[in-house]
Amino acid sequence: MAYNIFGAVGITGSQPSTLDKIAIDVVKHDDFAIVSHENKIYFYKMDGFSSLEQNLPYIVKPADITENTPVDIARRR
């Protein structure tokens, strides 16, 4: 199975280039992201079954997950 690799500048924030702004309909389970944030490089792997609370910089909840997001999608971290 092929996985996608995404790039981002920043973990969270108002800019569209941050990790949390990558659309949840684009990122799939086990996809990767490489993020440059405050002169550091972070590597992330999407867990489509997590539901853990956001704990920056370790666990990042996508910005487009809201209370109305279906449960199977809202678990992505």
Buried (B, 14 or more C-beta within 10 A) or exposed (E): EEEEEBEBEBBBBEEEEBBBBBEBEEBBBEBBBEBBBEEEEBEBEBBBEEEEEEEEBEEBBBBEBEEEBEEEEBBBB
